[in-house]
Amino acid sequence: MTTLPVDDAAIAEARQLRDAFQRFLREYEFGMREVETKISILRDEFTHMHAYNPIEHVKSRLKTPDSIAEKVARRGIGTDFESMREGITDIAGVRITCSFVSDVYRLFSLFTQQDDVTVRIVKDYIADPKPNGYRSLHAIVEVPVFLSTGRVAVPVEVQFRTIAMDFWASLEHKIHYKFDGRVPAHLVQSLTDASDAAQELDQRMERLHREALEANQRVLEV
């Protein structure tokens, strides 16, 4: 067995690259935490100071190095950190599931009106669903992160969905994963039909919720 000589310089360079990439990802992790904190504060306020909390649950995720590398290769993005910052805006993501469509827009407004949240991109797939039936409100926002080296503006993708939208999107993702993206036509049509049914359910449940509130208000006024 031949033993190759150890190249100390190459090892040191590899470690520097590893450490730099970890620092790069840490900024997005901190930005994600900032968004989580803001949403958590709103949720606690609604829970303790209002009669109704529109936030059902919150889920966060940070892209893995492999996922980032795959996206860099697929999109032809430069491998330097600045190119990745500009070309990939969903390294950090937060998904907020609400009870009703009106809650989605209300929470989006409350969140984005905060003076340290900068909105870069909004894609309203509720008002204008994707052809496959996908519905959700997406926003790329920038939030400040204060490090020992100074202030950094970090982009975070924030998604707002109803429970029905989230259930549909989760099922759609699992089906596409199972078929490796080559979903049979009849299943694609069934998914689109299911999206329409989910929208109808959202509308019906919100109408029932509104009627219940109005009925309760009339009882209190008697």
PEWOKA-V720198 format. One record per pair of residues at least 24 apart in sequence whose C-alpha atoms are under 7 Angstrom apart, sorted by the first residue. I is the first residue (numbers start at 1). J is the second residue. Records with the same first field share a line. If there is no record, write none. Layout:
I: J / J
This chain:
27: 154
28: 91 / 92 / 154
29: 62 / 92
30: 145
31: 143 / 145 / 154 / 156
32: 92 / 93 / 94 / 156
54: 98 / 99 / 103
55: 97 / 98 / 99
56: 97 / 98 / 99
57: 96 / 97
58: 95 / 96 / 97
59: 94 / 95 / 96
60: 93 / 94 / 95
61: 92 / 93 / 94
62: 91 / 92 / 93
63: 91 / 92
89: 155 / 156 / 157
90: 156 / 157
92: 156 / 157
93: 156 / 157 / 158
94: 157 / 158 / 159
95: 158 / 159 / 160
96: 159 / 160 / 161
97: 160 / 161 / 162 / 163
98: 161 / 162 / 163
99: 162 / 163
100: 162 / 202 / 206
101: 162
104: 160 / 161
116: 143 / 144
117: 141 / 142 / 143
118: 142 / 143
132: 192
133: 192 / 195
134: 169
135: 165
136: 160 / 161 / 165
137: 161
164: 198 / 202
165: 198
168: 195
